[in-house]
Amino acid sequence: MSRQFLAEGGSITLSGGGYTIVGVVAVVALAALVIGYVLLKEVLAAGQGTAKMQDIAKAVQEGAAAYLKRQRNTLAIFGVIVFLLLFILPADDWNEKIGRSIFFLVGAGFSFAIGYLGMWLATQANLRVAAASREEGGREKAMRVAFRTGGVVGMITVGLGLFGAAVVVLVYTGQAPKVLEGFGFGAALIAMFMRVGGGIFTKAADVGADLVGKVEQGIPEDDPRNAATIADNVGDNVGDCAGMAADLFESYAVMLVAALILGSTAFGVHGLIFPLIVPAIGVITAVIGVYITKARAGEGGLVTINRSFYISAVISAVLSAIAAFVYLPSSFRDFGAEFASTSGNPAVIATVAVIIGIVLAAIILKLTGYYTGTEYKPVKDVGRTSETGPATVILSGISVGFESAVYTALVIGAAVFGAYLLGGGIALFAVALAGTGLLTTVGVIVAMDTFGPVSDNAQGIAEMSGDVDEKAAQILTELDAVGNTTKAITKGIAIATAVLAATALFGSYSDAITKTLSGMGTGVVTGLDAAKSFVNEIVSPNTLVGVIVGAAVVFLFSGLAVNAVSRAAGAVVFEVRRQFRDIPGIMEGTTRPEYGKVVDIVTRDSLRELTTPGLLAVFAPIAVGFGLGTGALAGYLAGAIACGTLMAIFLANSGGAWDNAKKLVEDGNHGGKGSSSHEATIIGDTVGDPFKDTAGPAINPLIKVMNLVSVLIAPAVVQFSIGPDENAAVRIIISLVAVAVIVAAIVVSKRRGTVISDTPAEIKA
């Protein structure tokens, strides 16, 4: 089944055996959901601690639920608009158009549902982790509850992602790749909005709480006298749990979309089914990884989690190799005459490509752990610089971020290039297979990520209630530090998935253009003409402009996100100061702060601020594609991928290093709590908070949203570029409208001004 065959309108059909395999994959996906339910019952069966701990947890639960309900109403408007717009874009027939739009809603619904589940369960588990720390064997019990909470979300993530893709393949078969574009787009778009909105919420509350409580008032991080503490704990759930769960789901979905598109193009039905088999194996290994995560006496929590990850990764590699040799033919000749001269064994190539993805995840885990873990030199160096003030803390953290970004990006680049060289005539499919290999670890990765905010919240509940002894408090502090590192690791792996998916989607973009040109009867140039056309396209000023614009959009997106946190955090600072000043008895502990007012501030601001970055992500590719053409849009994607990779890693790892440097000082190093070193690391951490939890993670879905938009609009761009002369005017109008939408959104955002100018005089006084 060749690329040219598909471009000319060939179709893929499933045999009885093919339906059986995809049906088994769907059953495995449903089994993952069942296992998630079993883990859920186990988590909810754990003890809930004292009445005071339950009261605090209830306030966090109510705040998180209220925020996500308002966010759902906001996102529903975007969902309906995009659903209707998808009908305008070209498709082979109405069946494909309807399927693409319907599964856009399915992908969006799954993404939001997983985010909501992650938030809801985390707000239930944080209380139980805090309670477990007080019991006999508290460290092991608390860690098990926290990790199995993540295991629930991990099982739901892989279950829904795999089930959605399997159903599309069963129902649409040959049209499945195009319908899956809608599924992936829905997942990515909602994940990006949840990532941005949740990130603004959590870091505005966190920064505001730290600046007033810890720096100005000298009280602990989660002291109940601080009006921002409930909002801070709510933010951990709507940002790190809801946002990251949706993010990792869309990574899973979009990687599957890319693999199925390229697989069907390269190998027909074999290429459509094998990318489903590999993540189905990942479901099995995720279950193993979750259940074998048991802390040993005297063993660090991160060592325990890493061991489980490595064991599950090795099992995935072995089972994927067996699946490749059982399912794929041993010769390329079996795929048709076009592949008769291609050397190599398809099963071997597929196996090695999958292993490249698994090894990539393991290396990133190690690299990120080194640059953000409290036991390694980079974080210790950042902590040491606290003795000379906040400026050197910030400089050293930035240095860690820059350095780690280089090595991580080189590792990702090496994996992409290795898979590309390995694949030969199916190079991009090999890259996509590397991505599916990485997907086999997603269940454990989600568990690792959720472990972080659950542990953080547990420590907050314990501190606010005052109902834990020193030993339990130390257990929760340790788990929180481990959670900081696991969150950084998952962000690194998520961006690696984004790069692999974006590279694969880049091939899908090329295929979409080729298919459209063939359908228009223009033919495809070959030989010397093709080489000249390729060189001219690469050196075209339009392409270079596209590269620059793509990189610039990443910077603008990051700036908008960080600025949004700055404005919202400023409002929190003024409100918390006002309460300390105007409400008697707060510092003495005799009066309860007005927690709800801070929750309202960050809820309002985060939902207001998420619109502009979202519009930028959707309309920027439209402006470039229709305004400058297909070559410029390809350059745009390349610039966004390259810049986004480095930026995301830099932001995540510098923020993680600052956070754990603060933990080092709070553990008694360099003067301990209350010292000038502590204040310096708090300031570093407040800079790092929007880096690592707002702007950095949001770049991951940003890259994939822009790639999917480009794939979806590619046929329309080609048609308007090569059709009758009057189409040029329509093309320019579309581009100008897209630019106008972006400019208007940015202007509205900037008019909100800084918090100092927006805050009423009676609050500032």
N, C-alpha and C positions, 0 to 999 in steps of 0.2 A: 504494500500500500504506500505509494510514493507521494512526496509533496506535490509533484506536478499533477498527479491523479486527483488529489483532493482539490487543488486549485482549479481544475477543470470541471469540478462538480461531482466527483466520485463520492460514494457513500460508504458508510461503515455499518455492518449488520452484526448482531450478536448471534452466535450459534447456541444450541442448547447448553453446551458446556460453558459458554461465556456467561449466559444468564445464571447458571448455577454458581459460578465463581463470584459474580457480583452480588448475587443473593446471599452467599455465605459472608461476604464482606459486610453487607447490611446487617446480618444477624450478629456478627462480631461487634458492630457499632452499637446495636441495641444491648448486647451483653455488657458493654462498657457502661451504659446508662444504668443497668441493673446493679453492677458492682459499685457505681457511684452512690446509688441509693443505700446499699448495704453499709458503705463507709459513713454515709450521712447519719444513719441510725446509730452507729457506734459513737460518732462525735456527740450527737444530741443526748446520748445516755450518760455522758460524763457529768460529774457533780458541778453545781452552779455557785458554790461559795456562799458567802454571807448575804444577808438582806441588803446591806449597804452596797456591796459589789453589784448585786442584781439591779438596784435602782440606777446606778451609774450606767450600767450596760444598757438598760432600757432607754435612757436618754439618748445614748449613741444610736441605738436601733431606730428610734423614732426620727432622729435628725437625718440619718442616712436614707431611710425610706421616703421621707418627705422630699429630699433633694432629688432622688432618682425619679420620683413621680413627676415632679416639675420638669425634669430633663426629658422624660419620655414625651411629654406633651409638646415640648419644643422640637424634638427630633422627628416627631410624627409629621410635622409640617414639611420638613425637608424630604422625608421619605415619600410622601404623596407627590410632591413636585417632581422628584427624580423618577418615580414610577411612571408618571405621564410622559416625561421627556424621553424615556427609553423607547417609547413607541415611535418617536420621530426618527430615530437613528436607523440606517439601512439594515436590512436583514434578508435572508434568502426567502422567507415566507412569513405569513402571519403566525404560524405555529411557533416559529422560532422567536418572533417578537413577543408574543404573549408569554411564552415560557421564560424568556429572559427577564421580563418585567415581574412576573410572579415570583421567580426565584430570587430576584433582587429583594423583594419583601421578605422572603424566607430567610435569606442570608442576614438581612438587617434584623429581623426578629430573633434569630438564633443568637446573633452577636449581643443584642440588648439583654436577652434572657440569661445568657451566661454571665454577663456583667452583673445583672441584678442578683442572680443566684450567688455569685462570688461575694457580693456585698452582704446579702442577707445572712449567709452562712458564717462569714467572718465576724459579724456582729453577735452571732450566737456563740461562736467558738472562743472569742477573746475572753469572755467571762469564764469559760470552762478551763482554758489554759491557766488563767490566773488562779482558779480554784485548785487545779491539779498541782500547782507548785507548792501548795501548803500541805499536801498529803505525803505519806511515806513513799519514798522513791519518786519524789516530786519532779525531779529533773527529767527522768525518763518518761513519766506520765505526761508532763506538760509538752514535751517535744513530740510525743506520739500523737496527742490530740491536735497540735498545731499542724503537723505534717499531713495527717490524714484528712484534716480539713482541706488542705490544698489538694489532696488526692481526690476528693469528691469533685472539686472544680475541674481538675485535670481529666477525670473520666468523662464528665459532661462535655468538656471541650472537644476531646477526640471523638466521643460518641456522636455528638450532633454534627460535627464537621464531616466525618466519614459517612454518616448516614445520609446527610444531604447530598453529597457527591454521588453516592451509590444510587440513590433514588433517581437523580437526574440521568445517570447513565442507563439505568433500566428503562426509564420512560422515553428518553429522547435519542439514545444511542448515537447515531451519526451527527445529530445536531447538539449533542451534549456539550461539546467544548464551548459553543457560542452561548448556550443557555447558562453554563457555569460562569461565564463572564459576569452575568447579572448577579449570580449567587455571591461570587467573590467581591464584587463591587459593593453590594449591600453590606456585607460583613465589614469591609474595610472602611466604608464611609461612616457607619455608626461607631465603629471602634475609634476612629480618629476624633469624632465629636466627644465621645465619652472620655477619651484620653485627655483631650484639651480641657474640657469642662471639669472633670474630676481632678486633674492636675492643678488647675487654678484654685479650685476649692481647697484642696488639702494643703497646698503650700502657702496660700494666703493666711490660712488659720495657723499653720505651724510657725511661719516667720513672725506673724503678729504676736503669737503667744510667747515665743522665745525672746523677742526684743523687749517686750514690756515685763514679762514675768521674770525671766532668768537674768537679763542684763540690768534692767532698771530697778526691779523690786528685790532681786536676789533670792527668789523663791524657786523651788524645784520645777522641773519641766512640766509635770502633770499635777501640780498643786491645785486642789479644788478651788482655791481662792482666785485663780486666774479665770476670767470670764471666757477666754478663748479655748480652754482645755477640751470642752465637749466638742466644739467645732473641729479642733485638731484631731480628736479621735474619730469623729465622723469622717473627716477628710481622708484618713488612712484607708477607710473602707470604700468610699466613692472614687478615690483616685487609684490607690495601689491594688485594691481588690476588683472593684467593678471595671475600672479603666483597663488594668493590665489583663484581666481575664478576657475581656472583649478583644483586646489587642492580640493576645496569643491565639484566640480563636480565629481572628481574621488572618493571622499569619498562616495558620493551618489551612484555612479555606483557600486563600489566594495561592499558596504553594501548590495545593492540589489542582486548582484551576490551571495554573501554568503547566504543570506536568501532564495533565490530561490533554490540553490543547496541543502541546508539542509531541506528546506520545502518539496521539491519533494521527497527527500529520506525518510522523516518521514511520510508524509501524502498524498503523491501522488499529485493528481490534486488540492486538497484543499490547500496543502502546497505550491504549485506553484503559486496559484492565490492570496491567502490572503496577502502575502508580497507585492503584487502590489496594493492592495486596500488601505493599510495603508498610503503609501506615496502619493497616489492620494488624500486622505483626507488632507494630508499636503499641497497640492496645494491650496485647498480652504482656509485653515487657514492662509497660507502665504499671500494670497490676503487680507484677513481681517487684518492681522498684519501690512501690509504695509500701508493700507488706514487709519487705526486708529492712526497711529503715527503722532500726532499733538501736538506741544509744547504748554503748558498752561503758562499763565503769571506768571513769577516768579519761574517757575519750571525748574530744571536742565535738560539738554539735556539727560543725562544718565538715569534719572528717567523716562522720556518720552519713551525712547527706551525700557527700561526694562519692563515698564508696557505693552507695545504692545506685547512684547515677551511672558510674562506670560499669557496674555489673549488668545493669539493664541495657546499657549501650552495647556491651560485648554480645549479650544474648540476641539483641536486635540484628547485629552484623551477621551472626551465624545463621539465624533463621532466614534473613533476607537472601543470603547466598544460596541456601537450599531452595528457596522459592524461585529464584532466578534460574537455577539449573533445571528445576522440574518443569517450569512453565514456559520459558523462552526457548526457541529453537537454538541449535548449536551452530548454525550457519546463516549468514546474511542472505544467501540465495533463497532461503525459505520465505523471505519477505517480498520477493519479486525480482524481475530482471534488472531493475535499476540498481539493486544492491549486489548483483552477482559478482562484481569486481571488488567489492568492499572486503577488506581483510579483517580478521579478528572474529572472536566468538561473542555474539550478542549477550549471552548469559554472563560471560566473564566481564564484559564492559559494564553491564548493569550492576553486577555485584560490586565491582571496584568503585563505581560512581556512588552507590549507596553508602559504601564504607567511608568514602571521602567526606560525605555529609556528616556521618556519625563522628568521625575523628575531628572534624571541624568543631562540632559542639563541645567535645571533650577538651580541645585545646583552648577554646574561648573560656570555658569554665575555669581552666587553670590560670590563664592570663588575667582574667578579671579578678579572680580570687587573690592573685598576687598583688595587683594594684589597689585593691580596696579592702583586703583583709587586715585585721588589727595585728596579726602575728607576723606580717611581712614588712620589709624595709620601707617601701614607699609611704605607707600610712604612719609608720613610726617616725619617719623624717618630717612629715607634715606636723605631727604632734610635737616634735622637738622644736620646730620653728615658732610654736606658740609662745615660747619664752621671750621672743623679741617682738611680739605684737601681732595684731590682726593683718597688717599689710603683708608680712612674710608668710603668714598662714595662707592667705589668698594666693600669693605668688607661687608657693610650693604646690598647692592644690591644682592650680592651672597647669603647672609643669607636669604633674602626674597625668592629668587628663590629656595633654598634648602627646606625651610620650606613649601612653597606652593606646591612644588612637592610631598611631603609626603602626605599631606591631600588630594590633588586632586587625586593622585594615589590610595589612600585608598578608596575614594568615587567610583572611576571607578571599582576597584576590588570588592567592595561590590555590585555594580550593576551587574557585571558579575556573581558573586557567587550567588546572590539572584535569578537571572534569571535561573541559572543552577539548584539550588535546587528546584525551582518552577516547572521546566520542567519535572523532573523525567525521564521517558524513552525517552523523547524528549528534553533533557536538552540543547543540542547545538542549536536546533531550537529555543528554548525559548530565548537563548542569542541573536540569530540573530533577533528575533522579537523585543527584546529590542533595537537593533540597528535600526530597521525600525521605532520604536517609536521616536527615536532621529531624524530620517530623516524627520519627520513631521515638525520639526522646521527649516530645512535647508534653506527654502526660506527667512525667517526672518534673519537667521544667515548670509547669504550672503549679505543681505541688510546692516546689522550691520557692516560687514567687509569692504565693499566698501565705506561706510560712512567715514571711517577713512582717507584713502589716498585722497579722493575727498576734504575733509575739509582741510587736510594738504596742498594740492596743491593750494586751494583757498586762503589760507593765504599767500602762497609764491607769487602768482600772485599779490595779493593786495599790499604786501610789495615791490615787485620789481617795480610795476607801480607807487606807491606813490599816487594813485588816490582814496584812501579811507580815511575817517576821523577817529578820535580816537574811536568813538563809534563803527563803523563798524569793525575796527581792533580788538577791544575787543571781539566782537561777534565771529569773525573768530578764535581768540585765544582760546575762550571757546570751540568752536566746535572741534578744533584740539585736545584739551586735552581729550574731550569725545571720539573722534576717536581713540586716543591711547589706551583707555580702551576697546572700542568695538573690536579693532583688537586683543588685548590680549585675550578677551573672546572667540572670534571665533577660535583662535588657540587652546585654551583649549578644546573647543567642538570638533574641528577637530581631535585632538589626541584621545579623548574619542571614537569617531567614528572609528578611526583606531584600537583601542584595541578591540572593540566589533567585528569589521569586521575580525580582525586577529584571534580572538578566534573562531569565526564561521568558518573561512577558515581553521583553525587548524583541525576542525572536517571534513571538506571537504578533507583535506590531508589524514586523516585516512580512509575515505570512498574510496578515489582513490586507496589506497594501498589494502584495502580489496577486492575491485572489481577486481583489477588486479590479486591478488592471486587466487580468485575464477575462473577467466577466464583461469588461467594457470593450473587449476585442482589440486591445492595443498590443497584446503579446508581451513577452518578456525577452529583453535583449540578452544575448549570450556572447561568449568569446571575447574578442578584443573590444567590441562595443560595450559589453558589460563592464569590463575593467576600466575603460575610460569613464563611463558613467559613474562608477563607484568612486574613482579618484576625484572627479569633478565635484561629487556630492560631499566628499570628506573635506576638501579644501574650500568649499563654498563659504563666503562670509556669512550667509544665512545660518549655516550649521554652527559656526563659531559663536554667532550671536545667541543661538539656541542654548549652547553650552553655558554661556555666561548667565543668561536669564534663568536657566535651571538651577545653577548654583546660588544665584541671587535670591530666588524664591525660598530656598532653604534658610538663608540668613534672615529674610523678612519674616518668615513663619516663626522662627525661633525668637526673634525680637518681639513680635506681637505677643507670644506666649509669656515671655519673661516680663514684659511691660504690664501685661494684664495682672500677673501675680503681684507686681510692685504696687499697682494702684489698689488692688483689693487688700493687700497686706497693710498698706497705709491706713485704710479705713478701719481695719481691725485694731491697729495700734491706737488710734484716736479713741475708739470705743472702749477698749480695755483701760486706757488711761482715765477716761471719764468716769468709769465705774469705780476705779480705785479712789479717785478724788471725791466723787459726789455721793457715793453710797456708804454711809457709816457702817463700820463693823466688818467689812470684807477682810481686811488684813488681820483682824482679831479672830476671824473664823466664826463670828456670831451671826453674820448675814450671808445669805446665799447670793452669789453673783447672778446677773441676768444672762444666762448662757444663750437663751434663745435669740437675743438680739445679734450676737456675733454670728450664729448659724444663719440668720436671715441675711446678714451683710454678705457673707461669702457665697451663699446660694444665689442671691440676686446678681452679684458681680460675675460669678463664674458662668452663669447661663447667658448673661449679656455679652460676655467677651468671647464665647466660643464661636460665634457666627463668622467673624472676620477671617480667622485662619481657615475655617471650613470652606468659605467662598473662594479664598485664594487657591486652595488645593484643587478645586473643581474647575474654576474658570481660567486659571493660568495656562494649562495645556490647550484649552480651546482657543485662547487668544493667540498663542504661538502657532498652533497647527493651522488654523484658518488664515492667520495673518502672514506667516512666513513660509508655510509649506511643510511637506513631510520630512525633508532633510533637517530642517530647523527643529522640528518636533523631536526627531531622533536625538539631535544634539542636546536639546532641552532635557530629555530623559537621562542622557549620559551625565550631564552636569549635575542634575539633581541626585542621581544615585551616588556619584563620587563624593560630592560635597556632603550629602546627607549621611553617608556612612561615617565619615570622619567627624562630622559635627555631633552626631548622636552618641558615638563612643566617647568623645571628649567630654560632653556634658554629663553623661552618666557616670563615668569613672572619676572625674574630678569631684562631682558631688558626693559620690560614695566615699572617696578618700577623706573629704572634709568631715562627713558625718561620723566616720569611725575614728578619726583623729580626736573628735570631741569625746567619743566614748572612752578613748585611752586616757584622756585627762580626767574624766569623771571617775575612772577607776583608781585614781590616786597618783597618776604620773604627772610630772611637771607642775606640781603644786596642788593638783586636785581641784575639787569643786570650790567655787567661790574665789579662786585665784585670778590673777590677771591673765594667765595662760588659758584658763577656762573661758573667760570672756572673749579672748581672741578666737578660740575655736568655735564658740557659739556664733560669732560674726561670720566666720568662714562657712559654717554650716548653713546659715541663713542665705548666703550667696548660693551655696550648692543646692539648696532645696528646690528652687524652680529649675535649676539645671537638670538634676537627675530625675525629678518626678513630674515635671511639666513639659518643658521644651524637648528634652532629649528623647523620652519615650514616644512622644507624639510624632517625631520625624519618621519612625518606623511605618505607621499606617499612612502617613503623608506620601511617602515614596510609592506605596502600592496603589493608593487612590489615584495619583497622577498617572501611573503606568496603565491602570485599568481604564481611566478616562481616555487615554491616548489610543488604546486598543479599540475601544468602543467607537471613537470618532474617526478613526483612520479611514474607513471606507468613504465616509462623507467628505473628508478632506480631499481624498483622491478624486472623487467625482466632481467636486466644485473646482478643483485645480485644473482638470484636463477636459472638462465639458465645454459647452458653448461659451462664447465670450461673456454673455450676460451673467454667468455664474461667478465671474470674478468679483462683480459688485456685491453679490450676495455674500461671498466669502469674506470680503473686507468688512461688510456690515456686521456679520457674526463676530468677527474678531474685535471690532470696536465696541460692540455691546458687552463682550466679555471683559474688556479692559475697563469699560465704564463701571461695571458691577464691582470689580476689584477696587478701583479708585474710590468709589462711593463708600464701600465698606471700610476702607482704611481711613478716609476722612472722618466718617462718623466715629470710628474708634478713637482717633486722635482728638476729636472735639470733646471727648469725655475728660480730657486734661488729666492733671495729676491730682492725687487725693488732697493735697494741701489746698488747691484752689476749689475743690469740690466740697470740702468739709465745712459744715456750718460753723460760724464763729463761736457759738456757745460751746461746741465740742473742743475746739482748738484752744480756747482760753485757759 
